[in-house]
Amino acid sequence: KVAYGFLGAAGDLALKGLRLKVRTDFAVIALSSLSDAPLAESDNILLTAVGRADNTGARYNADHTVQFDLGHGPIQVQVIEAELALETRVAGLKISAVNSHGLLVGPVPETYADGVLRFTLGGPYASMYYLIQKA
């Protein structure tokens, strides 16, 4: 499942099996099953959340249509702030932020009730990538 565009202005979004309330103005939020099971039955899910991204020191004209300087690494990525509610038949899923080296760096608090996993992106372990896995 994926939602993309100017999501912050869209208000509450409802996809089949996923509800989102995004506070970041521009974002892409994608959930992918990392198993053969569909998303609602998967015990291993990758969540990717990205907005604006650019090289450190990149420079543009006033309306951001012409790039004067490519800049350099590291790439700076905007933090995505959003509330998600994922319908799932799998109880006991835990969410971990993943850093740029692919290492788990911290938990994302979640609740599970009535077949819905609820959590918020953008907290102390904000990342571009999150793993949602059976504990």
N, CA, C and O atoms as a MOPAC input file, in Angstrom:
PM7 MOZYME 1SCF
protein

 N      0.85000 1    -1.16600 1     0.00000 1
 C      0.00000 1     0.00000 1     0.00000 1
 C      0.89300 1     1.22400 1     0.00000 1
 O      1.95900 1     1.23200 1     0.61500 1
 N      0.44600 1     2.25400 1    -0.69500 1
 C      1.23200 1     3.47700 1    -0.73600 1
 C      0.31000 1     4.68600 1    -0.86000 1
 O     -0.70500 1     4.64900 1    -1.55600 1
 N      0.68800 1     5.75100 1    -0.17100 1
 C      0.04400 1     7.05300 1    -0.31200 1
 C      1.15700 1     8.04700 1    -0.59400 1
 O      2.21200 1     7.98900 1     0.03700 1
 N      0.93900 1     8.95000 1    -1.52500 1
 C      1.98100 1     9.91400 1    -1.86500 1
 C      1.36700 1    11.21800 1    -2.34000 1
 O      0.23900 1    11.25300 1    -2.83200 1
 N      2.13000 1    12.28400 1    -2.18400 1
 C      1.68900 1    13.60300 1    -2.63100 1
 C      1.63500 1    14.56900 1    -1.46200 1
 O      2.33200 1    14.40000 1    -0.46200 1
 N      0.80700 1    15.57000 1    -1.60300 1
 C      0.66100 1    16.58600 1    -0.56200 1
 C     -0.34000 1    16.07800 1     0.47700 1
 O     -1.47300 1    16.55000 1     0.56800 1
 N      0.11900 1    15.10900 1     1.24800 1
 C     -0.74600 1    14.38900 1     2.17700 1
 C     -1.14700 1    15.21700 1     3.38500 1
 O     -2.21700 1    15.00300 1     3.95400 1
 N     -0.30300 1    16.15800 1     3.78300 1
 C     -0.61300 1    16.97600 1     4.94700 1
 C     -1.89900 1    17.76300 1     4.77700 1
 O     -2.62700 1    17.97300 1     5.74700 1
 N     -2.18700 1    18.19800 1     3.56700 1
 C     -3.39900 1    18.97200 1     3.28800 1
 C     -4.60100 1    18.07900 1     3.01500 1
 O     -5.72900 1    18.56800 1     2.94300 1
 N     -4.37800 1    16.78500 1     2.86200 1
 C     -5.45100 1    15.86700 1     2.48400 1
 C     -6.34200 1    15.46400 1     3.64900 1
 O     -7.42800 1    14.92500 1     3.43400 1
 N     -5.90100 1    15.71400 1     4.88400 1
 C     -6.69000 1    15.30700 1     6.04200 1
 C     -6.58700 1    13.81000 1     6.26700 1
 O     -5.56900 1    13.19700 1     5.94500 1
 N     -7.63200 1    13.22400 1     6.81600 1
 C     -7.65100 1    11.78500 1     7.06300 1
 C     -7.77000 1    11.04400 1     5.73900 1
 O     -8.64800 1    11.33500 1     4.92600 1
 N     -6.88100 1    10.08800 1     5.53500 1
 C     -6.89900 1     9.27500 1     4.31700 1
 C     -7.27400 1     7.85400 1     4.67100 1
 O     -6.84000 1     7.32900 1     5.69600 1
 N     -8.07700 1     7.23000 1     3.82800 1
 C     -8.47800 1     5.84900 1     4.06100 1
 C     -8.22200 1     5.03500 1     2.79700 1
 O     -8.86100 1     5.24300 1     1.76500 1
 N     -7.27500 1     4.10200 1     2.89800 1
 C     -7.05400 1     3.11100 1     1.86200 1
 C     -7.65400 1     1.81600 1     2.38900 1
 O     -7.95200 1     1.72200 1     3.57900 1
 N     -7.83300 1     0.84100 1     1.55600 1
 C     -8.34700 1    -0.44200 1     2.02900 1
 C     -7.33100 1    -1.04600 1     3.00200 1
 O     -6.22900 1    -1.42400 1     2.60500 1
 N     -7.71300 1    -1.13300 1     4.27300 1
 C     -6.85500 1    -1.72400 1     5.28900 1
 C     -5.84400 1    -0.78400 1     5.91500 1
 O     -5.03900 1    -1.21500 1     6.74000 1
 N     -5.86400 1     0.50000 1     5.54300 1
 C     -4.89200 1     1.45100 1     6.09700 1
 C     -5.51800 1     2.83100 1     6.19100 1
 O     -6.09600 1     3.34200 1     5.23200 1
 N     -5.38500 1     3.42200 1     7.37900 1
 C     -5.81100 1     4.81100 1     7.57300 1
 C     -4.58300 1     5.63200 1     7.94300 1
 O     -3.71400 1     5.18000 1     8.69000 1
 N     -4.52800 1     6.85500 1     7.40300 1
 C     -3.39000 1     7.73000 1     7.66500 1
 C     -3.86100 1     9.13900 1     7.97700 1
 O     -4.83300 1     9.63300 1     7.40500 1
 N     -3.15600 1     9.76500 1     8.88800 1
 C     -3.31600 1    11.19900 1     9.13100 1
 C     -1.89500 1    11.74800 1     9.13300 1
 O     -1.14700 1    11.55500 1    10.09200 1
 N     -1.53300 1    12.42500 1     8.06500 1
 C     -0.16100 1    12.88700 1     7.85700 1
 C     -0.07900 1    14.36700 1     8.19600 1
 O     -0.89600 1    15.16000 1     7.72700 1
 N      0.90300 1    14.74400 1     9.00800 1
 C      1.10100 1    16.14000 1     9.37600 1
 C      2.15900 1    16.81300 1     8.50200 1
 O      2.17300 1    18.04000 1     8.39400 1
 N      3.03900 1    16.03800 1     7.88000 1
 C      4.05400 1    16.59100 1     6.98900 1
 C      3.38500 1    16.94100 1     5.66200 1
 O      2.58900 1    16.16000 1     5.14000 1
 N      3.71000 1    18.11800 1     5.11500 1
 C      2.97500 1    18.55800 1     3.93500 1
 C      3.14400 1    17.64500 1     2.72500 1
 O      2.15000 1    17.31400 1     2.07700 1
 N      4.35500 1    17.23100 1     2.40000 1
 C      4.59800 1    16.36100 1     1.24900 1
 C      5.24800 1    15.08100 1     1.73600 1
 O      6.24000 1    15.13000 1     2.46400 1
 N      4.70700 1    13.93300 1     1.34500 1
 C      5.24100 1    12.66500 1     1.84100 1
 C      4.87400 1    11.50800 1     0.92900 1
 O      3.89700 1    11.55000 1     0.18000 1
 N      5.70200 1    10.46700 1     1.02500 1
 C      5.40200 1     9.15900 1     0.45600 1
 C      5.48400 1     8.17800 1     1.61100 1
 O      6.49900 1     8.10500 1     2.30400 1
 N      4.41300 1     7.42700 1     1.81600 1
 C      4.38800 1     6.40200 1     2.85600 1
 C      3.98400 1     5.10200 1     2.17800 1
 O      2.89200 1     4.99100 1     1.62000 1
 N      4.87900 1     4.11800 1     2.23300 1
 C      4.64900 1     2.84600 1     1.55400 1
 C      4.85000 1     1.69600 1     2.52800 1
 O      5.81200 1     1.69100 1     3.29500 1
 N      3.95800 1     0.73500 1     2.50100 1
 C      4.08300 1    -0.48900 1     3.29200 1
 C      4.16200 1    -1.66000 1     2.33300 1
 O      3.33600 1    -1.79800 1     1.43000 1
 N      5.17200 1    -2.50700 1     2.54000 1
 C      5.40700 1    -3.66100 1     1.67600 1
 C      5.55700 1    -4.91200 1     2.52500 1
 O      6.31200 1    -4.92300 1     3.49700 1
 N      4.84300 1    -5.95800 1     2.16000 1
 C      5.01100 1    -7.24100 1     2.83200 1
 C      6.34700 1    -7.83500 1     2.40800 1
 O      6.65000 1    -7.90900 1     1.21700 1
 N      7.14000 1    -8.25600 1     3.37600 1
 C      8.42900 1    -8.89200 1     3.08600 1
 C      8.31000 1   -10.41100 1     3.11300 1
 O      9.31400 1   -11.12300 1     3.09200 1
 N      7.08000 1   -10.89700 1     3.16000 1
 C      6.82800 1   -12.33800 1     3.10100 1
 C      5.90500 1   -12.59400 1     1.91300 1
 O      5.52900 1   -11.66100 1     1.20400 1
 N      5.54800 1   -13.83700 1     1.70100 1
 C      4.61300 1   -14.17100 1     0.62700 1
 C      3.17200 1   -13.84100 1     0.99100 1
 O      2.29000 1   -13.88900 1     0.13300 1
 N      2.92500 1   -13.50700 1     2.24700 1
 C      1.56900 1   -13.21800 1     2.72100 1
 C      1.15300 1   -11.80400 1     2.31100 1
 O      1.99500 1   -10.91400 1     2.19200 1
 N     -0.15100 1   -11.60300 1     2.09700 1
 C     -0.62100 1   -10.23500 1     1.84800 1
 C     -0.38700 1    -9.37900 1     3.09500 1
 O     -0.18700 1    -9.90800 1     4.18900 1
 N     -0.41200 1    -8.08400 1     2.92600 1
 C     -0.09100 1    -7.14400 1     3.99800 1
 C     -0.89000 1    -7.42200 1     5.27700 1
 O     -0.32300 1    -7.37400 1     6.36900 1
 N     -2.16400 1    -7.70400 1     5.17000 1
 C     -3.00200 1    -7.92500 1     6.35100 1
 C     -2.65900 1    -9.20700 1     7.10300 1
 O     -3.10800 1    -9.40000 1     8.23300 1
 N     -1.86700 1   -10.08500 1     6.48900 1
 C     -1.49600 1   -11.34600 1     7.13100 1
 C      0.01200 1   -11.49200 1     7.31500 1
 O      0.47600 1   -12.50700 1     7.83300 1
 N      0.76900 1   -10.49800 1     6.90200 1
 C      2.22600 1   -10.58000 1     6.96000 1
 C      2.74600 1   -10.33200 1     8.37200 1
 O      2.22500 1    -9.48600 1     9.09800 1
 N      3.77600 1   -11.07900 1     8.75100 1
 C      4.44200 1   -10.86100 1    10.03900 1
 C      5.80300 1   -10.19500 1     9.83900 1
 O      6.63300 1   -10.17500 1    10.74800 1
 N      6.02500 1    -9.64700 1     8.62800 1
 C      7.29400 1    -8.99300 1     8.30100 1
 C      7.01200 1    -7.93800 1     7.23300 1
 O      6.83500 1    -8.26100 1     6.05800 1
 N      6.97200 1    -6.67300 1     7.65800 1
 C      6.56800 1    -5.56800 1     6.78300 1
 C      7.63000 1    -4.47200 1     6.82000 1
 O      8.15900 1    -4.14200 1     7.88200 1
 N      7.93300 1    -3.91600 1     5.66000 1
 C      8.80800 1    -2.74400 1     5.56700 1
 C      7.93800 1    -1.52000 1     5.33800 1
 O      7.12200 1    -1.49400 1     4.41600 1
 N      8.11200 1    -0.50600 1     6.17700 1
 C      7.43800 1     0.77100 1     5.99800 1
 C      8.50200 1     1.77800 1     5.58100 1
 O      9.51700 1     1.93900 1     6.25800 1
 N      8.26600 1     2.44400 1     4.47500 1
 C      9.15900 1     3.48800 1     3.99100 1
 C      8.40500 1     4.80800 1     4.05000 1
 O      7.29600 1     4.91600 1     3.52800 1
 N      9.00000 1     5.80600 1     4.68400 1
 C      8.36700 1     7.11900 1     4.82200 1
 C      9.38700 1     8.18400 1     4.45000 1
 O     10.37900 1     8.37800 1     5.15300 1
 N      9.14200 1     8.86200 1     3.35700 1
 C     10.09000 1     9.86900 1     2.88800 1
 C      9.34200 1    11.07200 1     2.33400 1
 O      8.26200 1    10.94600 1     1.75600 1
 N      9.93600 1    12.22500 1     2.52300 1
 C      9.39400 1    13.47000 1     1.97700 1
 C     10.46600 1    14.11100 1     1.11800 1
 O     11.03100 1    13.48800 1     0.21900 1
 N     10.72200 1    15.33600 1     1.41100 1
 C     11.76200 1    16.02700 1     0.64600 1
 C     13.14100 1    15.52200 1     1.07300 1
 O     13.39100 1    15.27500 1     2.25300 1
 N     14.02400 1    15.37600 1     0.09200 1
 C     15.38500 1    14.90300 1     0.35400 1
 C     16.32700 1    15.62400 1    -0.60000 1
 O     15.99300 1    15.85600 1    -1.76100 1
 N     17.50600 1    15.97500 1    -0.09800 1
 C     18.47400 1    16.66100 1    -0.94500 1
 C     19.86400 1    16.53900 1    -0.32900 1
 O     20.01100 1    16.27100 1     0.86400 1
 N     20.86800 1    16.73800 1    -1.15700 1
 C     22.24500 1    16.72900 1    -0.68400 1
 C     22.49900 1    17.90900 1     0.24500 1
 O     21.89200 1    18.96800 1     0.09300 1
 N     23.38400 1    17.72600 1     1.19300 1
 C     23.83700 1    18.81800 1     2.04300 1
 C     24.48900 1    19.86800 1     1.14900 1
 O     25.31800 1    19.53500 1     0.30200 1
 N     24.12100 1    21.12400 1     1.33200 1
 C     24.74300 1    22.21500 1     0.59000 1
 C     24.23000 1    22.42000 1    -0.82800 1
 O     24.76600 1    23.26400 1    -1.54600 1
 N     23.22500 1    21.69000 1    -1.25200 1
 C     22.66300 1    21.92100 1    -2.59100 1
 C     22.05700 1    23.31800 1    -2.63100 1
 O     21.43800 1    23.77000 1    -1.66800 1
 N     22.24700 1    23.99700 1    -3.76800 1
 C     21.73900 1    25.37000 1    -3.89900 1
 C     20.91000 1    25.49600 1    -5.17400 1
 O     21.21400 1    24.89100 1    -6.20200 1
 N     19.83900 1    26.31100 1    -5.07100 1
 C     18.89000 1    26.49200 1    -6.16800 1
 C     18.57200 1    27.97300 1    -6.34600 1
 O     18.91200 1    28.80700 1    -5.50700 1
 N     17.90300 1    28.27900 1    -7.47400 1
 C     17.39000 1    29.63100 1    -7.64600 1
 C     16.18700 1    29.82600 1    -6.71800 1
 O     15.79600 1    28.90800 1    -5.99800 1
 N     15.59900 1    31.03700 1    -6.74200 1
 C     14.54300 1    31.39300 1    -5.78600 1
 C     13.32000 1    30.47900 1    -5.87000 1
 O     12.73300 1    30.15100 1    -4.83900 1
 N     12.92600 1    30.06300 1    -7.07200 1
 C     11.73000 1    29.21100 1    -7.17000 1
 C     12.06200 1    27.72300 1    -7.25500 1
 O     11.19800 1    26.90200 1    -7.56200 1
 N     13.32400 1    27.38600 1    -6.98100 1
 C     13.76400 1    25.98800 1    -6.85700 1
 C     13.62300 1    25.19600 1    -8.16100 1
 O     13.38100 1    23.98900 1    -8.14200 1
 N     13.77800 1    25.89400 1    -9.29800 1
 C     13.65600 1    25.20900 1   -10.58700 1
 C     14.99400 1    24.99800 1   -11.28200 1
 O     15.08800 1    24.20600 1   -12.22000 1
 N     16.03500 1    25.70300 1   -10.82700 1
 C     17.36800 1    25.54200 1   -11.39900 1
 C     18.35200 1    25.26800 1   -10.26900 1
 O     18.41600 1    26.01300 1    -9.29100 1
 N     19.11900 1    24.18500 1   -10.41800 1
 C     20.09200 1    23.83800 1    -9.38600 1
 C     21.44900 1    24.42700 1    -9.76000 1
 O     21.96400 1    24.18800 1   -10.85200 1
 N     22.01900 1    25.20200 1    -8.83200 1
 C     23.32700 1    25.82100 1    -9.04500 1
 C     24.46200 1    24.95700 1    -8.52100 1
 O     25.55600 1    24.95500 1    -9.08600 1
 N     24.20800 1    24.22800 1    -7.45100 1
 C     25.25400 1    23.42900 1    -6.81500 1
 C     24.63700 1    22.11000 1    -6.36500 1
 O     23.63500 1    22.10300 1    -5.64900 1
 N     25.23700 1    20.98400 1    -6.78700 1
 C     24.73000 1    19.66000 1    -6.41700 1
 C     24.86500 1    19.37600 1    -4.92700 1
 O     24.15000 1    18.53000 1    -4.38700 1
 N     25.77000 1    20.07300 1    -4.26400 1
 C     26.02000 1    19.79600 1    -2.85700 1
 C     26.82000 1    18.51700 1    -2.70700 1
 O     27.54900 1    18.11700 1    -3.61400 1
 N     26.67900 1    17.88100 1    -1.55400 1
 C     27.46400 1    16.68100 1    -1.24800 1
 C     26.72400 1    15.86200 1    -0.19100 1
 O     25.75000 1    16.32900 1     0.39900 1
 N     27.18700 1    14.66000 1     0.03500 1
 C     26.61600 1    13.81700 1     1.08800 1
 C     26.96300 1    14.36400 1     2.44800 1
 O     27.93100 1    15.11600 1     2.56400 1
 N     26.24500 1    14.03400 1     3.45000 1
 C     25.13100 1    13.09100 1     3.41900 1
 C     23.85200 1    13.74100 1     2.89800 1
 O     23.69200 1    14.96100 1     2.93300 1
 N     22.95600 1    12.89700 1     2.41700 1
 C     21.64100 1    13.36200 1     1.98500 1
 C     20.82700 1    13.70800 1     3.22300 1
 O     20.80600 1    12.95500 1     4.19700 1
 N     20.16700 1    14.83800 1     3.17600 1
 C     19.29500 1    15.25500 1     4.26700 1
 C     17.86100 1    14.90300 1     3.89300 1
 O     17.38800 1    15.24900 1     2.81100 1
 N     17.17700 1    14.21200 1     4.79800 1
 C     15.82200 1    13.72200 1     4.53800 1
 C     14.87300 1    14.31600 1     5.56800 1
 O     15.14100 1    14.28400 1     6.76900 1
 N     13.77300 1    14.85300 1     5.08800 1
 C     12.75000 1    15.41700 1     5.96000 1
 C     12.07200 1    14.31100 1     6.77200 1
 O     11.75400 1    13.24900 1     6.23800 1
 N     11.85800 1    14.56200 1     8.03900 1
 C     11.15600 1    13.61000 1     8.90100 1
 C      9.66200 1    13.64200 1     8.56200 1
 O      9.06800 1    14.71100 1     8.42000 1
 N      9.07500 1    12.46500 1     8.43800 1
 C      7.63800 1    12.35900 1     8.18000 1
 C      6.92000 1    12.14900 1     9.50600 1
 O      7.26900 1    11.26100 1    10.28300 1
 N      5.92000 1    12.97500 1     9.74900 1
 C      5.09800 1    12.85600 1    10.95000 1
 C      3.70500 1    12.42000 1    10.52200 1
 O      3.03800 1    13.09700 1     9.73900 1
 N      3.27700 1    11.27900 1    11.04800 1
 C      1.98600 1    10.73300 1    10.64300 1
 C      1.47100 1     9.73900 1    11.67200 1
 O      2.24200 1     9.11400 1    12.40100 1
 N      0.15800 1     9.60700 1    11.71500 1
 C     -0.49900 1     8.57600 1    12.51600 1
 C     -1.04700 1     7.53900 1    11.55000 1
 O     -1.70800 1     7.88300 1    10.57000 1
 N     -0.77100 1     6.26000 1    11.82800 1
 C     -1.21600 1     5.18000 1    10.96000 1
 C     -2.04500 1     4.17000 1    11.73400 1
 O     -1.82500 1     3.93400 1    12.92200 1
 N     -2.99900 1     3.58300 1    11.03400 1
 C     -3.80800 1     2.49800 1    11.58100 1
 C     -3.87900 1     1.42300 1    10.50400 1
 O     -4.55200 1     1.58900 1     9.48700 1
 N     -3.17700 1     0.32100 1    10.73900 1
 C     -3.06600 1    -0.76800 1     9.77500 1
 C     -3.91900 1    -1.94800 1    10.22300 1
 O     -3.74800 1    -2.46600 1    11.32600 1
 N     -4.83200 1    -2.36300 1     9.36400 1
 C     -5.62000 1    -3.55500 1     9.66600 1
 C     -4.74700 1    -4.78100 1     9.44100 1
 O     -4.15800 1    -4.95000 1     8.37300 1
 N     -4.67000 1    -5.64500 1    10.47000 1
 C     -3.84000 1    -6.83900 1    10.38400 1
 C     -4.44300 1    -7.95400 1    11.22200 1
 O     -5.03700 1    -7.71400 1    12.27300 1
 N     -4.28000 1    -9.16500 1    10.74000 1
 C     -4.73100 1   -10.33500 1    11.49500 1
 C     -3.62500 1   -10.85900 1    12.40500 1
 O     -3.83000 1   -11.83500 1    13.12700 1
 N     -2.45700 1   -10.22300 1    12.37900 1
 C     -1.29800 1   -10.69100 1    13.13600 1
 C     -1.16800 1    -9.86800 1    14.42200 1
 O     -0.85400 1    -8.67900 1    14.37500 1
 N     -1.40500 1   -10.49500 1    15.54200 1
 C     -1.20700 1    -9.83800 1    16.83200 1
 C      0.26800 1    -9.94800 1    17.21100 1
 O      0.96900 1   -10.85000 1    16.75200 1
 N      0.72700 1    -9.03400 1    18.04400 1
 C      2.10600 1    -9.09700 1    18.54000 1
 C      3.13000 1    -8.48000 1    17.61700 1
 O      4.32200 1    -8.75100 1    17.76200 1
 N      2.70600 1    -7.65600 1    16.67100 1
 C      3.67600 1    -6.98200 1    15.81200 1
 C      4.35400 1    -5.85700 1    16.57700 1
 O      3.70600 1    -5.13500 1    17.33500 1
 N      5.64300 1    -5.71100 1    16.37900 1
 C      6.43200 1    -4.63300 1    16.97500 1
 C      7.06900 1    -3.82400 1    15.85400 1
 O      7.36200 1    -4.35300 1    14.78200 1
 N      7.28000 1    -2.54400 1    16.11000 1
 C      7.80700 1    -1.64200 1    15.09500 1
 C      9.15300 1    -1.11400 1    15.55900 1
 O      9.30100 1    -0.66100 1    16.69400 1
 N     10.13700 1    -1.17900 1    14.65900 1
 C     11.47800 1    -0.68700 1    14.95700 1
 C     11.94000 1     0.24500 1    13.84400 1
 O     11.78000 1    -0.05600 1    12.66200 1
 N     12.51200 1     1.37200 1    14.23400 1
 C     13.13600 1     2.26600 1    13.26000 1
 C     14.44300 1     1.63500 1    12.78700 1
 O     15.14400 1     0.98500 1    13.56200 1
 N     14.75900 1     1.83200 1    11.52300 1
 C     15.96700 1     1.28300 1    10.90900 1
 C     16.81700 1     2.45700 1    10.42500 1
 O     16.30400 1     3.37000 1     9.77900 1
 N     18.12800 1     2.43500 1    10.74000 1
 C     18.98400 1     3.54300 1    10.31400 1
 C     19.53900 1     3.32200 1     8.90500 1
 O     19.20000 1     2.33600 1     8.25100 1
 N     20.38400 1     4.23000 1     8.44400 1
 C     20.91700 1     4.16800 1     7.07800 1
 C     21.86300 1     2.99100 1     6.85800 1
 O     22.20500 1     2.68500 1     5.71600 1
 N     22.28700 1     2.33300 1     7.92100 1
 C     23.15300 1     1.15000 1     7.81000 1
 C     22.34700 1    -0.14900 1     7.90000 1
 O     22.91600 1    -1.24100 1     7.87700 1
 N     21.01700 1    -0.02300 1     8.00300 1
 C     20.16000 1    -1.19900 1     8.08200 1
 C     20.04300 1    -1.78600 1     9.47200 1
 O     19.56200 1    -2.90800 1     9.63200 1
 N     20.47600 1    -1.04400 1    10.48400 1
 C     20.42300 1    -1.52500 1    11.87100 1
 C     19.18800 1    -0.98900 1    12.58600 1
 O     18.77600 1     0.15000 1    12.36600 1
 N     18.60500 1    -1.81700 1    13.44000 1
 C     17.47500 1    -1.37200 1    14.25400 1
 C     17.98800 1    -0.40000 1    15.29600 1
 O     18.94400 1    -0.69900 1    16.01100 1
 N     17.35200 1     0.77500 1    15.38800 1
 C     17.85800 1     1.79700 1    16.30600 1
 C     16.91800 1     2.13100 1    17.45100 1
 O     17.34100 1     2.75000 1    18.42800 1
 N     15.66200 1     1.74200 1    17.35900 1
 C     14.77300 1     2.03900 1    18.46500 1
 C     13.34500 1     1.65100 1    18.16600 1
 O     12.93900 1     1.54300 1    17.00900 1
 N     12.58100 1     1.44200 1    19.24000 1
 C     11.19000 1     1.02100 1    19.08200 1
 C     10.25800 1     2.19900 1    18.80300 1
 O     10.51200 1     3.32900 1    19.21900 1
 N      9.18900 1     1.90700 1    18.09700 1
 C      8.10700 1     2.86300 1    17.88300 1
 C      6.90000 1     2.31500 1    18.65200 1
 O      6.43400 1     1.21400 1    18.35900 1
 N      6.39600 1     3.06100 1    19.62000 1
 C      5.26200 1     2.57000 1    20.40200 1
 C      4.05800 1     2.27300 1    19.51600 1
 O      3.76800 1     3.00300 1    18.56800 1
 N      3.36800 1     1.19200 1    19.84200 1
 C      2.20400 1     0.79500 1    19.06100 1
 C      1.13600 1     0.23800 1    19.98800 1
 O      1.42100 1    -0.15800 1    21.11900 1
 N     -0.10000 1     0.21300 1    19.49500 1
 C     -1.18100 1    -0.47200 1    20.18400 1
 C     -1.86300 1    -1.37100 1    19.16100 1
 O     -1.87400 1    -1.08200 1    17.96400 1
 N     -2.42900 1    -2.46000 1    19.65500 1
 C     -3.16000 1    -3.38100 1    18.79000 1
 C     -4.47500 1    -3.72200 1    19.47100 1
 O     -4.49200 1    -4.24100 1    20.58700 1
 N     -5.56500 1    -3.43000 1    18.79500 1
 C     -6.89200 1    -3.75000 1    19.32800 1
 C     -7.85600 1    -3.90900 1    18.16400 1
 O     -7.79600 1    -3.16700 1    17.18500 1
 N     -8.73300 1    -4.87500 1    18.28300 1
 C     -9.77700 1    -5.10400 1    17.28200 1
 C     -9.21900 1    -5.23700 1    15.86800 1
 O     -9.83600 1    -4.77600 1    14.90800 1
 N     -8.04400 1    -5.87300 1    15.74100 1
 C     -7.46700 1    -6.11500 1    14.42600 1
 C     -6.78500 1    -4.91900 1    13.78100 1
 O     -6.52000 1    -4.92800 1    12.57900 1
 N     -6.49800 1    -3.88800 1    14.57500 1
 C     -5.87400 1    -2.68300 1    14.02400 1
 C     -4.61300 1    -2.34700 1    14.82200 1
 O     -4.65300 1    -2.21700 1    16.04500 1
 N     -3.50300 1    -2.20900 1    14.11000 1
 C     -2.22200 1    -1.79100 1    14.68100 1
 C     -2.11400 1    -0.28200 1    14.49500 1
 O     -2.14500 1     0.21000 1    13.36700 1
 N     -1.98900 1     0.45400 1    15.59900 1
 C     -1.90900 1     1.92900 1    15.54900 1
 C     -0.54400 1     2.38300 1    16.05000 1
 O     -0.02100 1     1.87600 1    17.04200 1
 N      0.02100 1     3.36000 1    15.33000 1
 C      1.31800 1     3.91000 1    15.72800 1
 C      1.52500 1     5.26100 1    15.05900 1
 O      0.80600 1     5.64400 1    14.13700 1
 N      2.54500 1     5.97600 1    15.56100 1
 C      2.85400 1     7.31300 1    15.07100 1
 C      4.29900 1     7.36700 1    14.59700 1
 O      5.20500 1     6.88300 1    15.27500 1
 N      4.50200 1     7.95800 1    13.43200 1
 C      5.85000 1     8.18900 1    12.90200 1
 C      6.30500 1     9.59200 1    13.27200 1
 O      5.49000 1    10.50500 1    13.40300 1
 N      7.61900 1     9.75500 1    13.43900 1
 C      8.17700 1    11.07800 1    13.68100 1
 C      8.60800 1    11.32800 1    15.10600 1
 O      8.91900 1    12.46400 1    15.46200 1
 N      8.63500 1    10.30600 1    15.92300 1
 C      9.03100 1    10.45000 1    17.32100 1
 C     10.53600 1    10.44700 1    17.48800 1
 O     11.26500 1    10.83300 1    16.57500 1
 N     11.00500 1    10.01500 1    18.64500 1
 C     12.43600 1    10.06500 1    18.94200 1
 C     13.29900 1     9.19000 1    18.02600 1
 O     14.49600 1     9.44200 1    17.88900 1
 N     12.71900 1     8.18400 1    17.41000 1
 C     13.48600 1     7.33100 1    16.49000 1
 C     12.99400 1     7.51400 1    15.05700 1
 O     12.83100 1     6.54200 1    14.32000 1
 N     12.76400 1     8.75300 1    14.67500 1
 C     12.29100 1     9.04700 1    13.32100 1
 C     13.29600 1     8.51500 1    12.30400 1
 O     14.50800 1     8.64100 1    12.48100 1
 N     12.77600 1     7.92600 1    11.25200 1
 C     13.61800 1     7.31700 1    10.23100 1
 C     12.89900 1     7.32400 1     8.90100 1
 O     11.72800 1     7.69500 1     8.81200 1
 N     13.60500 1     6.91400 1     7.87900 1
 C     13.00600 1     6.70900 1     6.56500 1
 C     12.43100 1     5.30300 1     6.45500 1
 O     11.52000 1     5.05500 1     5.66600 1
 N     12.97300 1     4.38400 1     7.25800 1
 C     12.59600 1     2.98400 1     7.18800 1
 C     12.20100 1     2.45400 1     8.55900 1
 O     12.78600 1     2.81500 1     9.58000 1
 N     11.19300 1     1.58900 1     8.55400 1
 C     10.74600 1     0.92600 1     9.76900 1
 C     10.44200 1    -0.53300 1     9.43900 1
 O      9.91900 1    -0.83600 1     8.36700 1
 N     10.76800 1    -1.42300 1    10.35000 1
 C     10.38800 1    -2.82800 1    10.21900 1
 C      9.24200 1    -3.09500 1    11.18000 1
 O      9.29400 1    -2.72400 1    12.35200 1
 N      8.21700 1    -3.73800 1    10.66600 1
 C      7.07800 1    -4.15400 1    11.46900 1
 C      7.11000 1    -5.67600 1    11.45800 1
 O      6.84900 1    -6.30800 1    10.43400 1
 N      7.43600 1    -6.25900 1    12.61400 1
 C      7.67200 1    -7.70100 1    12.67000 1
 C      7.01600 1    -8.32200 1    13.89300 1
 O      6.80500 1    -7.67300 1    14.91700 1
 N      6.70400 1    -9.60000 1    13.74700 1
 C      6.17000 1   -10.37000 1    14.87400 1
 C      7.24800 1   -10.48500 1    15.93400 1
 O      8.38400 1   -10.85100 1    15.63500 1
 N      6.89500 1   -10.17600 1    17.16800 1
 C      7.86200 1   -10.20500 1    18.26300 1
 C      8.27000 1   -11.63000 1    18.59200 1
 O      9.08200 1   -11.84700 1    19.49300 1

